[in-house]
């Protein structure tokens, strides 16, 4: 889990499933909603197994100054190792991000 302290009142995005949304569509939503923290959870983790997709998300997050987290348990479930790409996290930090955010955007059903 990341040792970074979360900042209160930043907009947050939880991505559960990417099967109905493309990268550019989500990036546009992130820009429109001034998202600063992004959390990949559940089956959204599977798309990040693809190195090209992971690089796209990494580049976008750096360009937009977004902190990107992923659920370690979901990554373990799908057998994915992220190394340094994003910050490992858990459901406790997910709850904390939701509680501290002004606005939470949820993409995809659980």
N, C-alpha and C positions, 0 to 999 in steps of 0.2 A: 504494500500500500504506500502511496505517496506521502511524503512528510510535508508537502506544501500545505500551507494554511489557505483555506478558501476565503475569498473576499465576499462579504455580504452584499446583497442587492445587485448582483450581476445576473444577466439572463442566462438560462441553462437549457440545453437540449439533450434529451434522452432518445437514443436511436435503438429501437427494439428489433426492427426488421427492415431491410433495404430492398426487398424483392419488388415493391411497388414504386420505389422512388430511385431516381438516378442521382449520381454524384452532383451534377450541376444544379439540379432542382433543389437538393438539400442545401448546397452552398448558398443559393439565392435566398432560401428561407433563413439561413443563419445570418446573412447580411441584413435582410429586412428586419429581423428581430434582435439585432445587435447581441448575438449569442457570444459568450466569453468562455463557457465551459461546456464540453461535449462528452457524453458518456455512451460508449457502445456496450450494449447488453444483449443477451439472448442470441437469437439467430443472426443479428447484425454482425456478430463476431465472425461468422463464416465468410462473409465477403472480404474481410480483412486478411484472410488466409492467402489471398491472391496478392502477390508482391506488387504488381502494377497498381492495383486498387489502394493498397497500403501507402504506396509512394504518393498517389494523388491526394489522399487524406492528409498525409504528413505535410506535403507542400502547401495545401490549402490552409491547414491549421497554422503553419508558420506565417504565411502571407497575411492571414486575418488576426493573428495574435490570439489564438484560441488554445486553451489547455484541453488536451484530449486524454480521456481516461477510458479504460476498458475493464469489464468485470473479469477478474482472474478465474473465478469458478466457471464462467461460460467458456473462456479460452481453454481451460483444462478439459472441459466436457467435449470440445471439438478438436482437441489435440493441437492447439495452435500456440506457438511460442513467439512472442513479439519482440524480445530482446529490448532495444532502446526506443523503438518507434513511438510508443505511447506509455502513459503512466498506469501501472497496475493498480486496481482498486477493488473494492467490494461493495456489498449492498449497504453497509453502514455509511460509507462516504456518499453513496448515491442518495440516501435519505437526507444526509446533511446538505448536499447540494440543492436538493429540491426545497428543503426548509429555508435555506439562506437566500434563495433566488427571488427576484422580483417577479419573474415570469419563467414558466417552464413550458417548453415545446416538446411534444412527444411525437415521434415518427414511428409508425408501424405498430401493429398489434403484438401482444406478448405471445 
